[in-house]
Amino acid sequence: MWLLFAFIAVPMIEIALFIQVGGLIGVWWTLLIVLATALAGSYLVRHQGLHELGKLQRSFSDLKDPTEPLANGAMILFAGALLLTPGFFTDAVGLSLLVPAVRRAAFLWIKARVRFAKFEARQDPTEPRRPADTVIDGEFEEISPEKRPTHPPSKWTRH
């Protein structure tokens, strides 16, 4: 139900804002602002997305909970989609999601309402690590039947 409301309300808000802002500053300035926010937003999304990707990789290598970097990455991706969508309301929401404090507050709000599975990564320090390039010897037997053609070859192929 909320999704239906959003699909109806957001375009109506955007149309109203376009009419109001376009009436105040003119059509060309309005279009320039929309284009500028899309360009600036794509730069910010790329920069912050790479930063969050680094945090995610560090959380995996340190065997820490990757929930927050994953959620931040998802919010940055959503912000990018909103910034590329023409409109003032979507640009405002998208730019606000690029502020780390807003993302942190949104993460805490969602975390309080969603039940997460426990993240646990263990590595027994007493067990020796097996190298990644370990070769395991074995034998195999091909069990697929030999393919036999059901028709004679064409004159375009070699015999």
MARDRENTI-329244 format. One line per 10 residues: for each residue z, y, x of C-alpha. Coordinates in Angstrom, 3 decimals. Each point is the difference from the previous one (the first is absolute). Layout:
Z:Y:X | ...
END
This chain:
0.000:0.000:0.000 | 0.881:2.371:2.847 | -3.321:-0.712:1.688 | -1.923:0.896:-3.150 | 1.987:3.219:-0.254 | -0.817:0.836:3.640 | -3.725:-0.664:-0.497 | -0.008:2.407:-2.939 | 2.407:2.664:1.282 | -1.215:0.423:3.595
-3.615:0.945:-0.840 | 1.237:2.377:-2.694 | 2.348:1.676:2.484 | -2.811:0.231:2.578 | -2.435:1.561:-2.493 | 2.594:2.558:-1.084 | 0.782:0.884:3.621 | -3.698:0.314:0.888 | -0.519:2.384:-2.917 | 3.061:2.105:0.871
-0.588:0.155:3.774 | -3.758:0.446:-0.380 | 0.610:2.886:-2.389 | 2.375:1.679:2.463 | -1.835:-0.395:3.308 | -3.522:-1.005:-0.972 | -2.019:-3.210:0.049 | -1.045:0.055:3.662 | 3.520:0.606:1.337 | 1.278:-2.763:-2.261
-2.594:-2.440:1.336 | 0.739:1.081:3.575 | 3.726:-0.671:-0.480 | -0.705:-3.459:-1.437 | -2.307:-0.816:2.935 | 2.490:1.347:2.556 | 2.865:-2.063:-1.395 | -2.178:-3.129:0.137 | -0.910:0.635:3.651 | 3.519:0.970:1.081
1.469:-2.879:-1.966 | -2.288:-2.569:1.599 | 1.021:1.261:3.464 | 3.707:-0.160:-0.874 | -0.360:-3.442:-1.590 | -1.698:-1.348:3.116 | 2.612:1.501:2.335 | 3.019:-1.134:-2.012 | -1.558:-3.381:-0.790 | -0.418:-0.774:3.692
3.595:1.100:0.604 | 1.287:-2.328:-2.732 | -2.166:-2.835:1.319 | 1.734:0.390:3.368 | 3.396:-0.143:-1.735 | -1.073:-3.144:-1.850 | -1.131:-1.690:3.204 | 3.305:0.919:1.698 | 1.988:-1.402:-2.926 | -1.876:-3.291:0.296
0.394:-0.200:3.768 | 3.716:0.872:-0.235 | 0.430:-2.507:-2.882 | 1.276:2.737:-2.317 | -0.535:0.479:-3.725 | -3.567:1.353:-0.487 | 0.578:1.059:-3.619 | 0.277:3.739:0.582 | -3.048:0.353:2.312 | -2.039:-2.073:-2.468
1.123:2.171:-2.916 | -0.730:3.169:1.992 | -3.458:-1.316:0.837 | -0.664:-0.722:-3.664 | 1.170:3.483:-1.005 | -2.193:1.597:2.694 | -2.971:-2.021:-1.251 | 0.722:1.122:-3.563 | 0.340:3.606:1.218 | -3.426:-0.282:1.617
-1.541:-1.202:-3.240 | 1.629:2.870:-1.889 | -1.167:2.575:2.552 | -3.587:-1.234:-0.191 | 0.105:0.248:-3.788 | -1.057:3.531:-0.975 | 2.762:1.943:-1.676 | 3.047:2.134:0.611 | 2.612:-2.271:-1.575 | -1.140:-3.081:1.923
-0.166:2.071:3.205 | 3.566:1.216:-0.528 | 1.284:-3.539:-0.555 | -2.048:-1.314:2.942 | 1.231:2.710:2.368 | 3.587:-0.569:-1.080 | -0.346:-3.704:0.836 | -0.986:0.992:3.532 | 3.422:1.605:0.524 | 2.248:-2.630:1.659
3.107:1.162:-1.910 | -1.795:-0.427:-3.331 | -1.216:-3.469:1.014 | 3.532:-0.948:1.059 | 1.432:1.198:-3.341 | -2.723:-1.880:-1.907 | 0.683:-3.135:2.052 | 3.736:0.170:-0.718 | -0.658:0.618:-3.705 | -2.356:-3.001:-0.191
2.312:-2.164:2.123 | 2.872:0.652:-2.438 | -2.141:-1.246:-2.899 | -1.929:-2.871:1.573 | 1.470:-3.234:1.220 | -1.272:-0.881:3.468 | 0.012:-3.415:1.602 | 2.055:-0.235:3.140 | -1.861:0.476:3.256 | 1.260:-2.184:2.781
-1.576:-0.845:3.307 | 1.810:-2.222:2.438 | -0.840:-1.154:3.426 | 2.320:-2.500:1.607 | 0.670:1.300:3.526 | 0.912:-3.478:1.234 | -3.341:-1.504:-1.031 | -2.745:0.520:2.580 | -3.030:1.899:-1.214 | -3.212:-1.943:-0.158
-2.972:1.869:1.464 | -2.693:0.994:-2.465 | -2.749:-1.702:1.990 | 1.544:-3.484:-0.052 | -2.633:-2.737:-0.110 | 0.728:-3.020:-2.166 | -2.090:-3.073:0.827 | -1.295:-2.090:-2.849 | -2.822:-2.163:-1.242 | -2.176:0.540:-3.018
-2.550:-1.883:-2.008 | -2.590:1.733:-2.125 | 0.159:-1.398:-3.501 | -2.756:1.961:-1.715 | -3.069:-2.181:-0.675 | -3.237:0.662:1.820 | -2.308:2.192:-2.028 | -3.339:-1.512:-0.894 | -2.796:2.145:-1.421 | -1.024:-0.745:-3.559
-3.559:1.271:0.451 | -2.542:0.129:2.803 | 0.086:3.052:2.260 | -2.368:2.866:-0.770 | -2.930:0.783:2.238 | 1.705:3.230:1.024 | 2.778:-1.774:1.919 | -0.190:-1.860:3.287 | 0.262:-3.771:-0.037
END
